[in-house]
């Protein structure tokens, strides 16, 4: 049998499944991730958002957790855990320090080919494969999430509707930099290099010229499409269609107002100021060593 880790390219759903079957018949310990642009780093969305410095992402998370419902609002949330609120927000396009993975290689293949914004269709995609056992496991569900400072996989039965449809789970980043000579965060490759881990995720290229065909195969044969995975007509999408975009914008304004208000125009700054009860303009600007905000 051909060594599956010598495979460099996938051009169809059949290629993906042949790779999977040559890898293992038991995928319970494997996780898959698709990125539509192979040049992108493996790093959570918050570290790619608004050119935030790392300390600004800490402030953003603190503000996000302040918006967590006081009591669970089913079926949006079922617990009062910080982690569940963060997972819900991640799935509704609010940047967090969670990195999405899935247990289903075909769903990862979809995200390798599907460009929601239409900016990277001409780029090769990348499919990543790793073993969950190669990383620490997060288990402190009842703890304040901001105390978690170690990169780890989250293994949980707490799922929201989109997470369920996408067979999703997450990798959680720690706020603290890995070395003392920087105030910024790291991507997954840097994590492996600094931690001297010899086992790294496998990366397989999906050529840009095969993306359209693969998306058609996924929809026609397996019923996997943007409509099915994003639950475009789902209950939560209808009920909270405006809530999460508004929350995302308010968090951006509040984060910048307290860390770098000069980046806001006068109208944005006034709106941000009104979101607070006190004058906290540039209150923590330049706090680059910030790890937690309690």
URLINRA-V594828 format. One record per residue. N is the residue number from 0. RES is the residue in one small letter. PSI is psi as a letter, one per 40 degrees, with the letter a starting at -180 (none if undefined). OMEGA is omega in whole degrees, -180 to 180 (NA if undefined). NEAR is the number of other C-alpha atoms within 8 Angstrom. Layout:
((N/RES/PSI/OMEGA/NEAR) (N/RES/PSI/OMEGA/NEAR))
This chain:
((0/x/h/-180/3) (1/x/h/178/5) (2/x/h/-176/7) (3/x/d/-177/8) (4/x/e/171/6) (5/x/e/179/6) (6/x/h/-177/9) (7/x/e/-172/8) (8/x/i/175/8) (9/x/h/-176/12) (10/x/e/-179/10) (11/x/i/175/9) (12/x/d/178/12) (13/x/d/176/6) (14/x/d/-178/9) (15/x/d/-179/13) (16/x/d/175/9) (17/x/d/177/8) (18/x/d/-179/10) (19/x/d/-177/10) (20/x/d/177/8) (21/x/d/179/11) (22/x/d/-176/7) (23/x/i/171/7) (24/x/e/179/7) (25/x/h/-175/5) (26/x/e/-172/8) (27/x/d/-179/5) (28/x/e/-178/8) (29/x/i/176/10) (30/x/i/-175/14) (31/x/i/177/14) (32/x/h/176/15) (33/x/h/175/14) (34/x/h/-172/12) (35/x/d/178/15) (36/x/h/-176/11) (37/x/e/-179/10) (38/x/e/-179/4) (39/x/i/176/6) (40/x/i/171/6) (41/x/g/-174/7) (42/x/i/-177/10) (43/x/i/-174/12) (44/x/d/-177/11) (45/x/d/-179/10) (46/x/e/175/13) (47/x/e/-170/9) (48/x/h/172/8) (49/x/f/-178/4) (50/x/f/178/6) (51/x/i/165/11) (52/x/i/-174/9) (53/x/d/-178/12) (54/x/d/177/13) (55/x/d/177/11) (56/x/d/177/11) (57/x/d/177/13) (58/x/d/179/10) (59/x/d/-180/11) (60/x/d/178/10) (61/x/d/179/11) (62/x/d/178/11) (63/x/d/-179/9) (64/x/d/176/10) (65/x/e/179/6) (66/x/e/180/6) (67/x/h/178/8) (68/x/i/-178/7) (69/x/d/175/5) (70/x/i/-179/6) (71/x/h/178/10) (72/x/g/-179/8) (73/x/i/5/6) (74/x/e/179/7) (75/x/d/176/9) (76/x/i/-178/12) (77/x/e/179/9) (78/x/i/174/7) (79/x/f/179/11) (80/x/h/172/9) (81/x/d/-175/13) (82/x/d/-179/8) (83/x/d/178/12) (84/x/d/179/12) (85/x/d/179/10) (86/x/d/177/10) (87/x/d/-179/11) (88/x/d/178/12) (89/x/d/-177/11) (90/x/e/177/9) (91/x/f/165/7) (92/x/f/172/9) (93/x/h/-176/10) (94/x/h/177/10) (95/x/a/176/11) (96/x/f/173/11) (97/x/h/176/12) (98/x/h/-176/11) (99/x/h/169/9) (100/x/i/178/12) (101/x/i/176/15) (102/x/e/-176/12) (103/x/h/-177/10) (104/x/d/-179/13) (105/x/d/175/9) (106/x/d/175/11) (107/x/d/178/14) (108/x/d/176/13) (109/x/d/-178/14) (110/x/e/174/12) (111/x/d/-174/15) (112/x/d/-173/17) (113/x/h/180/9) (114/x/g/-175/10) (115/x/d/-177/4) (116/x/e/176/5) (117/x/f/-176/6) (118/x/e/-172/6) (119/x/f/179/9) (120/x/d/-178/11) (121/x/e/180/7) (122/x/i/170/10) (123/x/i/175/12) (124/x/i/179/15) (125/x/h/175/14) (126/x/h/-178/15) (127/x/i/179/11) (128/x/h/175/11) (129/x/i/177/11) (130/x/h/-177/10) (131/x/d/-179/9) (132/x/e/-180/6) (133/x/e/-177/7) (134/x/i/173/9) (135/x/i/178/8) (136/x/h/178/8) (137/x/h/-180/10) (138/x/e/-176/6) (139/x/g/-173/5) (140/x/d/-177/9) (141/x/e/-179/6) (142/x/i/174/8) (143/x/h/-172/7) (144/x/d/-178/8) (145/x/e/176/10) (146/x/e/-179/7) (147/x/h/-174/8) (148/x/e/-178/9) (149/x/h/175/8) (150/x/h/-177/10) (151/x/i/173/11) (152/x/i/177/13) (153/x/h/177/11) (154/x/h/-171/9) (155/x/i/173/6) (156/x/e/178/4) (157/x/h/-178/6) (158/x/i/171/8) (159/x/i/-174/11) (160/x/d/180/7) (161/x/d/179/10) (162/x/d/179/11) (163/x/d/-178/9) (164/x/d/-177/10) (165/x/e/-177/10) (166/x/f/-168/10) (167/x/i/166/11) (168/x/i/-170/13) (169/x/i/167/12) (170/x/h/-177/12) (171/x/h/176/13) (172/x/i/169/12) (173/x/i/178/10) (174/x/d/-170/13) (175/x/h/174/7) (176/x/i/-177/11) (177/x/e/179/8) (178/x/i/-177/5) (179/x/e/-176/6) (180/x/e/177/4) (181/x/i/175/6) (182/x/e/-175/9) (183/x/i/-176/8) (184/x/a/-172/10) (185/x/i/170/9) (186/x/i/-173/9) (187/x/d/179/9) (188/x/d/178/8) (189/x/d/177/8) (190/x/d/-179/10) (191/x/d/-179/11) (192/x/d/-176/8) (193/x/d/179/8) (194/x/e/179/6) (195/x/f/177/6) (196/x/h/-176/8) (197/x/d/-180/5) (198/x/h/-178/5) (199/x/i/176/8) (200/x/i/174/8) (201/x/h/-179/8) (202/x/h/180/9) (203/x/h/-178/11) (204/x/h/171/12) (205/x/h/-176/15) (206/x/i/-177/12) (207/x/d/-177/11) (208/x/e/178/6) (209/x/e/-175/10) (210/x/d/-177/12) (211/x/d/180/8) (212/x/d/180/8) (213/x/d/178/13) (214/x/d/178/12) (215/x/d/178/8) (216/x/d/-179/10) (217/x/d/-179/14) (218/x/d/-174/10) (219/x/d/-175/8) (220/x/d/-172/6) (221/x/e/179/7) (222/x/f/-180/8) (223/x/h/-179/11) (224/x/i/178/10) (225/x/d/-180/8) (226/x/d/-178/8) (227/x/d/-175/10) (228/x/d/-180/10) (229/x/e/179/8) (230/x/f/-171/11) (231/x/d/177/8) (232/x/f/-177/7) (233/x/i/-178/7) (234/x/d/-178/6) (235/x/d/-180/9) (236/x/d/179/10) (237/x/d/-175/8) (238/x/d/-175/6) (239/x/f/-176/8) (240/x/d/-178/9) (241/x/d/-171/6) (242/x/d/-174/7) (243/x/d/174/12) (244/x/d/178/10) (245/x/d/178/8) (246/x/d/180/8) (247/x/d/-179/10) (248/x/d/180/8) (249/x/d/178/10) (250/x/d/177/11) (251/x/d/-178/9) (252/x/d/-178/13) (253/x/d/179/12) (254/x/d/-180/13) (255/x/d/-180/13) (256/x/d/-178/16) (257/x/e/-176/13) (258/x/d/-177/13) (259/x/g/-172/10) (260/x/d/-180/11) (261/x/e/179/6) (262/x/e/179/6) (263/x/i/172/11) (264/x/i/-175/7) (265/x/d/180/6) (266/x/d/179/7) (267/x/d/-179/9) (268/x/d/178/12) (269/x/d/179/8) (270/x/d/180/9) (271/x/d/-180/12) (272/x/d/-179/12) (273/x/e/179/7) (274/x/e/179/8) (275/x/i/177/8) (276/x/e/180/5) (277/x/i/177/4) (278/x/h/-178/6) (279/x/f/179/9) (280/x/h/179/9) (281/x/f/-175/11) (282/x/d/-179/7) (283/x/f/180/7) (284/x/h/176/8) (285/x/e/179/5) (286/x/g/-170/7) (287/x/e/179/8) (288/x/e/-178/6) (289/x/h/176/8) (290/x/d/-179/8) (291/x/i/170/8) (292/x/h/-174/8) (293/x/none/NA/3))
